[in-house]
Structures are given as C-alpha cells and as structure tokens.
Amino acid sequence: MKWSLNTYRVCQDWELDRIIEVAEATGFQGIEFLMDYQQKHGIEWDASPEHRRMVKQKMDASELEFASLTSCVTFHSLDEDERKESVRRAKKTIDMTNEFGCKHVRVLGDRLPEDDADRSKVITNIGNCLGELGSYASDYGIEVSIEMHGSFSDPELALRLIKVADKENVGFVFNSQFRVGSTSGWSLPEGAESIKPLYDMIAEHITMVHTHQMDDPKQFGYYKEMFDLLKEDGYNGYVSYEGAYVGPDPEKVLSLYTALFRAFTS
C-alpha cells in the first residue's frame, strides 16, 4: 500500500511548493489533488497547458507521485445537459491525468432525490456516465472511481452503479465510512465488532481508500481491521489522508497520521 496526501482542507491555502515540501517531510509517497475548490495548487479541469507543465515539472523533481486527480463533478442531475457538462469536465480531467502519468481519477455520484420515483432513473443515469468515462479512460489505462460518498456510501446503492457502468476500470474510492445504517435497507449492526460484511461486499471494486480520523477511539478498531483485510487481499494501491485539520502544526499532525498508517500496514 502507498500513502498519499489529499489536499482537502489541510492544504486549502497552500501553494504547490509547500504542499510538496510538507508531503515529502512527513512521509507521504503521493499527492491526491482535489479539484473544484479553487485551491492554490491550481489543478482544475480547465488549467492552462503552461500551469499543467509547471506542476508536472515540480512533481517530477520531487520524490512524490500523482496519486489521483480528485474531481468533484456529479452526475445526479435529472437535466441531461448538466450531466453532459459533468462528463465533459471529467474527460478533461482524464486527459490531464494522462499528461501527469497518473492512473486514477475520482468523481462523485452523488445524491439520490427524495422522490422514490426518480431514484432508479438517477442511478441509471449516473451508472451510464461512469460507463462512458470508463470507456474513455480505458485507452489511457486509467481507473475512474466513484467515491462512496453521499447516497452512495450505502454499499448496495454503490454496487448498482458499478453494475450499470459495467467497465473493468470503474470502481470505488472507499471513504472509510463504517456505516451502521443505509437507505437501501442494508445495514451494519449498531456497535458491530467487525466491518467484514461491509468490506466483503465492495472489496473487489476498491481502487483507492480515503482515511479521516484514524486516531478516533470509536473507529480505531475498524481502521485496524480494514487494513488487515486490505493486506490479506494484497491491495497495493493508494490510501489517502483526507483530513480537515487546519490548526497551527500541520507537519506534526501529518507525521502522526503517517506513523499510524505505517503501524497499520506493517
């Protein structure tokens, strides 16, 4: 397994040079660039060729890899033109991912409507968009993954998207949400001692993992079990720290999370 820093929140106001410097100093192997939040690294779907070249040069000069480009486009709109625009932006992101020599793009689903009559339609629409992106990305050898986020943190609903997309290179970013309930009827029992029922449902489709508060005593055991299961399966992709820390000592906090990752994966 490899360890990457997602630029969400903790890096919101950092220039690219600082992101690279801190990631290297605190033991990360890659950077997962979050898009659509206007972060200072400037990696957006419409970034200029000059900016893209600059970013690639600086990353290539470092010891870090591009772990993923993390697009926040969604496909849940009932408006076909809005979905087409999301697909267009995601394809631009895939093009950029290929330029960087990266092999992973994340998108969102993201939420199902309250009206049950539209739910199956929305699931089909999202799945079709993912399938189109998977076909586009396959020529580059790139994986396109929907984050298990929003409505699709529910594993049964997420699996329905994978079935509709029907592409080998379309999978999941598991968001380390160890759910005790869902909107589909599936649930992990309250206070469950093991996450294996959840893990077994989704394991074959996991392409990346996002972690959050691994130090939380209420979740610590779940994280340890997750890493044990990933190791048993020979998972060798990226695990990314997607934290919300904005305090005065990010280097210390990131170093501690790196130590936890190494302990879990040793």
Number of C-alpha atoms within 10 A of each C-alpha: 16 17 21 27 31 25 25 20 16 19 24 17 16 15 13 17 13 13 20 20 12 17 22 17 12 19 19 23 18 25 25 25 23 25 21 13 14 12 20 14 21 20 24 23 20 12 13 12 10 8 14 17 13 12 18 16 12 14 19 13 9 13 13 19 18 20 27 26 27 27 24 19 20 20 26 25 18 14 9 12 10 14 19 13 14 21 20 15 18 26 19 16 24 28 16 21 23 18 13 20 14 19 18 25 30 27 24 22 28 22 18 20 14 8 7 9 9 12 15 13 14 21 24 17 22 27 26 19 24 30 23 17 25 25 20 16 24 15 9 16 14 23 25 31 27 30 26 27 19 12 17 24 23 23 21 18 19 22 19 17 25 23 14 17 24 18 18 14 22 29 29 27 25 25 17 19 15 20 17 15 14 16 14 11 9 15 17 17 12 9 8 12 11 15 19 15 10 18 18 10 12 16 17 12 17 20 25 27 20 20 18 18 17 20 13 10 9 11 15 13 15 20 22 17 17 19 19 15 17 18 15 9 11 10 18 12 16 23 25 27 26 21 21 14 16 13 8 8 9 15 12 11 16 22 17 15 21 19 14 15 22 14 11 16 14 9
